[in-house]
Amino acid sequence: MPLISSFYGILIYLYSEIKTKHNIPHLHAIYYEYELVVSFDGEILAGLDSFPTKQRKLVEAWVAIHSDELMASWIAWNKDGEKIKIKGLD
């Protein structure tokens, strides 16, 4: 699971989860002990009830800004194992 970005204490990871419940392009956002799973179109797949609201909104904004880069990174990771970093929020 490569770390592809970080901002404001939030770590963004890509996982390869073929044939699992999250078998769509998605990321895992980790903020301390909280985890949020988000598809690249912004749908919250898991963690909505526990992830802090302020940090969730930051992740949602970041996903909206970088959806094309996320898809490119997802394809590179799942096809070749190549990790592509994406700029965080400033």
CNS distance restraints for C-alpha pairs under 8 A (distance, minus, plus):
assign (resid   1 and name CA) (resid  13 and name CA) 6.11 0.50 0.50
assign (resid   1 and name CA) (resid  14 and name CA) 5.48 0.50 0.50
assign (resid   1 and name CA) (resid  15 and name CA) 4.84 0.50 0.50
assign (resid   1 and name CA) (resid  16 and name CA) 7.13 0.50 0.50
assign (resid   2 and name CA) (resid  13 and name CA) 5.54 0.50 0.50
assign (resid   2 and name CA) (resid  14 and name CA) 5.72 0.50 0.50
assign (resid   2 and name CA) (resid  15 and name CA) 7.26 0.50 0.50
assign (resid   2 and name CA) (resid  83 and name CA) 6.44 0.50 0.50
assign (resid   3 and name CA) (resid  11 and name CA) 6.97 0.50 0.50
assign (resid   3 and name CA) (resid  12 and name CA) 5.81 0.50 0.50
assign (resid   3 and name CA) (resid  13 and name CA) 4.52 0.50 0.50
assign (resid   3 and name CA) (resid  14 and name CA) 6.83 0.50 0.50
assign (resid   3 and name CA) (resid  85 and name CA) 7.64 0.50 0.50
assign (resid   4 and name CA) (resid  12 and name CA) 5.83 0.50 0.50
assign (resid   4 and name CA) (resid  13 and name CA) 5.72 0.50 0.50
assign (resid   4 and name CA) (resid  14 and name CA) 7.12 0.50 0.50
assign (resid   4 and name CA) (resid  83 and name CA) 7.11 0.50 0.50
assign (resid   4 and name CA) (resid  84 and name CA) 6.40 0.50 0.50
assign (resid   4 and name CA) (resid  85 and name CA) 4.38 0.50 0.50
assign (resid   4 and name CA) (resid  86 and name CA) 5.80 0.50 0.50
assign (resid   5 and name CA) (resid  11 and name CA) 6.19 0.50 0.50
assign (resid   5 and name CA) (resid  12 and name CA) 5.12 0.50 0.50
assign (resid   5 and name CA) (resid  13 and name CA) 7.29 0.50 0.50
assign (resid   5 and name CA) (resid  85 and name CA) 6.01 0.50 0.50
assign (resid   5 and name CA) (resid  86 and name CA) 5.44 0.50 0.50
assign (resid   5 and name CA) (resid  87 and name CA) 6.17 0.50 0.50
assign (resid   5 and name CA) (resid  88 and name CA) 5.70 0.50 0.50
assign (resid   6 and name CA) (resid  10 and name CA) 5.44 0.50 0.50
assign (resid   6 and name CA) (resid  11 and name CA) 4.51 0.50 0.50
assign (resid   6 and name CA) (resid  12 and name CA) 5.85 0.50 0.50
assign (resid   6 and name CA) (resid  87 and name CA) 7.84 0.50 0.50
assign (resid   6 and name CA) (resid  88 and name CA) 5.57 0.50 0.50
assign (resid   7 and name CA) (resid  11 and name CA) 6.85 0.50 0.50
assign (resid   7 and name CA) (resid  88 and name CA) 5.16 0.50 0.50
assign (resid   7 and name CA) (resid  89 and name CA) 5.78 0.50 0.50
assign (resid   7 and name CA) (resid  90 and name CA) 7.48 0.50 0.50
assign (resid   8 and name CA) (resid  89 and name CA) 7.87 0.50 0.50
assign (resid   9 and name CA) (resid  31 and name CA) 6.26 0.50 0.50
assign (resid   9 and name CA) (resid  32 and name CA) 7.77 0.50 0.50
assign (resid  10 and name CA) (resid  29 and name CA) 6.39 0.50 0.50
assign (resid  10 and name CA) (resid  30 and name CA) 5.62 0.50 0.50
assign (resid  10 and name CA) (resid  31 and name CA) 4.80 0.50 0.50
assign (resid  10 and name CA) (resid  32 and name CA) 7.83 0.50 0.50
assign (resid  10 and name CA) (resid  55 and name CA) 7.52 0.50 0.50
assign (resid  11 and name CA) (resid  29 and name CA) 5.58 0.50 0.50
assign (resid  11 and name CA) (resid  30 and name CA) 5.08 0.50 0.50
assign (resid  11 and name CA) (resid  31 and name CA) 6.54 0.50 0.50
assign (resid  12 and name CA) (resid  27 and name CA) 6.67 0.50 0.50
assign (resid  12 and name CA) (resid  28 and name CA) 5.79 0.50 0.50
assign (resid  12 and name CA) (resid  29 and name CA) 4.63 0.50 0.50
assign (resid  12 and name CA) (resid  30 and name CA) 6.49 0.50 0.50
assign (resid  13 and name CA) (resid  27 and name CA) 5.70 0.50 0.50
assign (resid  13 and name CA) (resid  28 and name CA) 5.14 0.50 0.50
assign (resid  13 and name CA) (resid  29 and name CA) 6.41 0.50 0.50
assign (resid  13 and name CA) (resid  30 and name CA) 7.98 0.50 0.50
assign (resid  14 and name CA) (resid  26 and name CA) 6.99 0.50 0.50
assign (resid  14 and name CA) (resid  27 and name CA) 4.94 0.50 0.50
assign (resid  14 and name CA) (resid  28 and name CA) 6.30 0.50 0.50
assign (resid  14 and name CA) (resid  74 and name CA) 7.07 0.50 0.50
assign (resid  15 and name CA) (resid  26 and name CA) 7.82 0.50 0.50
assign (resid  15 and name CA) (resid  27 and name CA) 6.82 0.50 0.50
assign (resid  15 and name CA) (resid  28 and name CA) 7.42 0.50 0.50
assign (resid  16 and name CA) (resid  77 and name CA) 7.99 0.50 0.50
assign (resid  16 and name CA) (resid  78 and name CA) 6.55 0.50 0.50
assign (resid  17 and name CA) (resid  22 and name CA) 6.66 0.50 0.50
assign (resid  17 and name CA) (resid  23 and name CA) 6.06 0.50 0.50
assign (resid  18 and name CA) (resid  22 and name CA) 7.90 0.50 0.50
assign (resid  18 and name CA) (resid  23 and name CA) 5.49 0.50 0.50
assign (resid  19 and name CA) (resid  23 and name CA) 5.78 0.50 0.50
assign (resid  22 and name CA) (resid  26 and name CA) 7.45 0.50 0.50
assign (resid  22 and name CA) (resid  45 and name CA) 7.55 0.50 0.50
assign (resid  24 and name CA) (resid  39 and name CA) 7.07 0.50 0.50
assign (resid  25 and name CA) (resid  39 and name CA) 5.87 0.50 0.50
assign (resid  25 and name CA) (resid  40 and name CA) 6.26 0.50 0.50
assign (resid  25 and name CA) (resid  71 and name CA) 7.19 0.50 0.50
assign (resid  25 and name CA) (resid  74 and name CA) 6.69 0.50 0.50
assign (resid  26 and name CA) (resid  37 and name CA) 6.79 0.50 0.50
assign (resid  26 and name CA) (resid  38 and name CA) 5.39 0.50 0.50
assign (resid  26 and name CA) (resid  39 and name CA) 4.01 0.50 0.50
assign (resid  26 and name CA) (resid  40 and name CA) 5.54 0.50 0.50
assign (resid  27 and name CA) (resid  37 and name CA) 5.71 0.50 0.50
assign (resid  27 and name CA) (resid  38 and name CA) 5.48 0.50 0.50
assign (resid  27 and name CA) (resid  39 and name CA) 6.43 0.50 0.50
assign (resid  27 and name CA) (resid  40 and name CA) 7.49 0.50 0.50
assign (resid  28 and name CA) (resid  35 and name CA) 6.64 0.50 0.50
assign (resid  28 and name CA) (resid  36 and name CA) 5.65 0.50 0.50
assign (resid  28 and name CA) (resid  37 and name CA) 4.60 0.50 0.50
assign (resid  28 and name CA) (resid  38 and name CA) 6.56 0.50 0.50
assign (resid  29 and name CA) (resid  35 and name CA) 5.60 0.50 0.50
assign (resid  29 and name CA) (resid  36 and name CA) 5.04 0.50 0.50
assign (resid  29 and name CA) (resid  37 and name CA) 6.35 0.50 0.50
assign (resid  29 and name CA) (resid  38 and name CA) 7.81 0.50 0.50
assign (resid  29 and name CA) (resid  59 and name CA) 7.36 0.50 0.50
assign (resid  30 and name CA) (resid  34 and name CA) 5.75 0.50 0.50
assign (resid  30 and name CA) (resid  35 and name CA) 4.62 0.50 0.50
assign (resid  30 and name CA) (resid  36 and name CA) 6.56 0.50 0.50
assign (resid  31 and name CA) (resid  35 and name CA) 6.41 0.50 0.50
assign (resid  31 and name CA) (resid  51 and name CA) 7.83 0.50 0.50
assign (resid  31 and name CA) (resid  55 and name CA) 7.78 0.50 0.50
assign (resid  34 and name CA) (resid  47 and name CA) 7.62 0.50 0.50
assign (resid  34 and name CA) (resid  50 and name CA) 6.75 0.50 0.50
assign (resid  34 and name CA) (resid  51 and name CA) 5.46 0.50 0.50
assign (resid  34 and name CA) (resid  52 and name CA) 7.84 0.50 0.50
assign (resid  35 and name CA) (resid  46 and name CA) 7.98 0.50 0.50
assign (resid  35 and name CA) (resid  47 and name CA) 5.86 0.50 0.50
assign (resid  35 and name CA) (resid  50 and name CA) 7.97 0.50 0.50
assign (resid  35 and name CA) (resid  51 and name CA) 6.35 0.50 0.50
assign (resid  36 and name CA) (resid  44 and name CA) 7.37 0.50 0.50
assign (resid  36 and name CA) (resid  45 and name CA) 7.69 0.50 0.50
assign (resid  36 and name CA) (resid  46 and name CA) 5.76 0.50 0.50
assign (resid  36 and name CA) (resid  47 and name CA) 4.54 0.50 0.50
assign (resid  36 and name CA) (resid  48 and name CA) 6.63 0.50 0.50
assign (resid  36 and name CA) (resid  51 and name CA) 6.28 0.50 0.50
assign (resid  36 and name CA) (resid  56 and name CA) 7.69 0.50 0.50
assign (resid  37 and name CA) (resid  44 and name CA) 6.02 0.50 0.50
assign (resid  37 and name CA) (resid  45 and name CA) 5.25 0.50 0.50
assign (resid  37 and name CA) (resid  46 and name CA) 4.99 0.50 0.50
assign (resid  37 and name CA) (resid  47 and name CA) 6.40 0.50 0.50
assign (resid  38 and name CA) (resid  42 and name CA) 5.94 0.50 0.50
assign (resid  38 and name CA) (resid  43 and name CA) 5.60 0.50 0.50
assign (resid  38 and name CA) (resid  44 and name CA) 4.60 0.50 0.50
assign (resid  38 and name CA) (resid  45 and name CA) 5.49 0.50 0.50
assign (resid  38 and name CA) (resid  46 and name CA) 7.27 0.50 0.50
assign (resid  39 and name CA) (resid  43 and name CA) 5.23 0.50 0.50
assign (resid  39 and name CA) (resid  44 and name CA) 6.56 0.50 0.50
assign (resid  39 and name CA) (resid  45 and name CA) 6.85 0.50 0.50
assign (resid  40 and name CA) (resid  63 and name CA) 6.35 0.50 0.50
assign (resid  40 and name CA) (resid  64 and name CA) 7.82 0.50 0.50
assign (resid  40 and name CA) (resid  67 and name CA) 5.59 0.50 0.50
assign (resid  40 and name CA) (resid  70 and name CA) 6.86 0.50 0.50
assign (resid  40 and name CA) (resid  71 and name CA) 7.20 0.50 0.50
assign (resid  41 and name CA) (resid  63 and name CA) 7.59 0.50 0.50
assign (resid  41 and name CA) (resid  64 and name CA) 7.33 0.50 0.50
assign (resid  41 and name CA) (resid  67 and name CA) 7.00 0.50 0.50
assign (resid  42 and name CA) (resid  60 and name CA) 6.16 0.50 0.50
assign (resid  42 and name CA) (resid  63 and name CA) 6.45 0.50 0.50
assign (resid  42 and name CA) (resid  64 and name CA) 6.82 0.50 0.50
assign (resid  44 and name CA) (resid  48 and name CA) 6.56 0.50 0.50
assign (resid  47 and name CA) (resid  51 and name CA) 5.81 0.50 0.50
assign (resid  51 and name CA) (resid  55 and name CA) 7.36 0.50 0.50
assign (resid  51 and name CA) (resid  56 and name CA) 6.42 0.50 0.50
assign (resid  52 and name CA) (resid  56 and name CA) 6.10 0.50 0.50
assign (resid  53 and name CA) (resid  57 and name CA) 6.21 0.50 0.50
assign (resid  54 and name CA) (resid  58 and name CA) 6.50 0.50 0.50
assign (resid  55 and name CA) (resid  59 and name CA) 6.26 0.50 0.50
assign (resid  56 and name CA) (resid  60 and name CA) 6.13 0.50 0.50
assign (resid  57 and name CA) (resid  61 and name CA) 6.12 0.50 0.50
assign (resid  58 and name CA) (resid  62 and name CA) 6.11 0.50 0.50
assign (resid  59 and name CA) (resid  63 and name CA) 6.09 0.50 0.50
assign (resid  60 and name CA) (resid  64 and name CA) 6.24 0.50 0.50
assign (resid  61 and name CA) (resid  65 and name CA) 6.27 0.50 0.50
assign (resid  62 and name CA) (resid  66 and name CA) 6.11 0.50 0.50
assign (resid  62 and name CA) (resid  88 and name CA) 7.37 0.50 0.50
assign (resid  62 and name CA) (resid  89 and name CA) 6.85 0.50 0.50
assign (resid  63 and name CA) (resid  67 and name CA) 5.44 0.50 0.50
assign (resid  63 and name CA) (resid  70 and name CA) 7.76 0.50 0.50
assign (resid  66 and name CA) (resid  70 and name CA) 5.99 0.50 0.50
assign (resid  66 and name CA) (resid  86 and name CA) 7.83 0.50 0.50
assign (resid  67 and name CA) (resid  71 and name CA) 6.31 0.50 0.50
assign (resid  68 and name CA) (resid  72 and name CA) 6.40 0.50 0.50
assign (resid  69 and name CA) (resid  73 and name CA) 6.09 0.50 0.50
assign (resid  69 and name CA) (resid  86 and name CA) 7.14 0.50 0.50
assign (resid  70 and name CA) (resid  74 and name CA) 6.02 0.50 0.50
assign (resid  70 and name CA) (resid  86 and name CA) 7.73 0.50 0.50
assign (resid  71 and name CA) (resid  75 and name CA) 6.16 0.50 0.50
assign (resid  72 and name CA) (resid  76 and name CA) 6.17 0.50 0.50
assign (resid  73 and name CA) (resid  77 and name CA) 6.05 0.50 0.50
assign (resid  73 and name CA) (resid  82 and name CA) 7.86 0.50 0.50
assign (resid  73 and name CA) (resid  83 and name CA) 6.75 0.50 0.50
assign (resid  73 and name CA) (resid  84 and name CA) 5.26 0.50 0.50
assign (resid  73 and name CA) (resid  85 and name CA) 7.66 0.50 0.50
assign (resid  74 and name CA) (resid  78 and name CA) 6.09 0.50 0.50
assign (resid  75 and name CA) (resid  79 and name CA) 5.76 0.50 0.50
assign (resid  76 and name CA) (resid  80 and name CA) 5.56 0.50 0.50
assign (resid  76 and name CA) (resid  81 and name CA) 6.31 0.50 0.50
assign (resid  76 and name CA) (resid  82 and name CA) 5.24 0.50 0.50
assign (resid  76 and name CA) (resid  83 and name CA) 6.94 0.50 0.50
assign (resid  76 and name CA) (resid  84 and name CA) 7.47 0.50 0.50
assign (resid  77 and name CA) (resid  81 and name CA) 4.18 0.50 0.50
assign (resid  77 and name CA) (resid  82 and name CA) 4.74 0.50 0.50
assign (resid  77 and name CA) (resid  83 and name CA) 5.72 0.50 0.50
assign (resid  77 and name CA) (resid  84 and name CA) 7.75 0.50 0.50
assign (resid  78 and name CA) (resid  82 and name CA) 7.92 0.50 0.50
